[in-house]
Amino acid sequence: MNKQIKFILLALVAVTSLALADSDSDVSAKDTKKIVQNNFLETEQKGIKLSGYVDAGYSYNFNSSANSQVYGRLGDDCASRGDFNLYAVKIALEKALTDENKAQAGFRTDVMIGEDANYLANRSSCYWYASNNGQDSNSLFLEQAYVSIRAPVGNGWDFKVGKFVSILGYEVIERPANMNVTYGLLWQQFPLYYTGVLSSYKFDDYLDAKIGVVNGSNTDNNTSTGGYNGNGSPGDGCAVLAALNVTAPGNNANWSNNFQWSANAENNTAALTNPTDLPGANFSSMPNGQLDASSGTGYVFIYNSWGNWAPKFADDKLLLAFNSVLGTANTSGWGGTTWYGAGAYAKYQINDWFHLASRGEYLGGNNGNKTSAGSALNDNAGFDRFNYSLGWWEYTLTAGFNVIDNLLIRAEYRLDWGNCSSGGPLSQNSFNEQYEPANRESTPSHYAGAEIVYSF
């Protein structure tokens, strides 16, 4: 990596030297090399690592009309009909802690640019009004930025202070790190990131734990959803995190149990969105333009369990995994809501350059509050979810090709179905009138796409 950076800097300096040749003709190749060496940030010597990837692709939603949507596929995955996507350009800069049990510090910063960044920074952008116009590759998303500290206590007690990704879920924000190209149903229901403090301790080679206190889900401040409680005054939200991870003696299996308890409603988690995202909506008479039902006091509890296993009899060619969630919320905005789901994953490395991966998921709930699919709005009841049981399914099959070093090519087919799992855009008449998804359907929704990723 350092050689590549040196080469780029050397080329830039050489071009600059040629441009200034009339005024400084004595600059030789040897002098140019010396300039680069004296001014170059030697990341290897400082223990700083630069990494990232460029991720682009093409997606096609077969059942999509001009502005329709599949509620279980959000972000870039819900683009209507065919769409070329610049999913993300990710750059990560890190000084990781070493294995030594001594007082030390480091940092990590992750930045994403692209259409995924647009969705991650504003998770509701492709729900209420699914349109290709919502895709924006110029968006910027600060995924993580934290200071890491190790206290030489016991086996070493580590801390993250700042902004860091969620501890919940088997899938992660980075598409190339997941088995499949599209994000899963359960991933859409988990928080993305927190701002606060997270500590971790490794008891031995088989057991480690985490505990933390943060502002809440997907927020850089301590306000509740929408920033207001039921009285229209500023809210104060926080969340407690905990995790217990078990590793098998052979290091070929892992079981992770993760908990989150929030003292207020979730902030923009999954599809719980604000109708002010609708074009032309005017809710200026409400506090800060937010609906009272988008905020509220109460609590949210989430339990997530996931695990993976690489059977030794398969010679590291087979990877099996599961993911699950059980959540409950009791807030002034949601009322009593319970959601639950499970997913299974399998990946088989057929040879050095080709693999197949599959995923099957189910997401259920006692009502539609968690996803807001099929919501209605009126001046008396605020959000008035239709009284139906949430029940969504999806199956995904992905083929991966590693033909060239650092280059990943994947093709994918996905099928979504379930109760009110797809529909048209929201219709809007005027304020205080009902907003309703047009043509809500439970018929199967087909997707096909391809992705190409270069990592460094």
Secondary structure, DSSP 8 states (H G I E B T S, - for coil): -HHHHHHHHHHHHHHHHHHTTTT-TT--HHHHHHHHHHHS--HHHHT-EEEEEEEEEEEEETT--SS-EETT--GGGG-SEEEEEEEEEEEEEEE---SS-SSEEEEEEEEEESHHHHHHHSTTTTTTT--GGG--TT-EEEEEEEEEEEE-STT-EEEEEEEEE-S--SS-S-GGGSSSSS--TTGGGS--EEEEEEEEEE-SSSEEEEEEEES-TT-SSS--GGGB-TTSSB----EEEEEEEEE-TTSSEEEEEEEEEEEE--SS-TT---GGGSTT---TTSGGG--GGGS-EEEEEEEEEEEEE--GGGTT-EEEEEEEEEEEEEETTTEEEEEEEEEEEEEEE-SSSEEEEEEEEEEEESSSTTT-TT--EETTTEE------EEEEEEEEEEEEEEETTEEEEEEEEEEEETT-EE--EE--STTS--EETT-B-S-EEEEEEEEEEE-
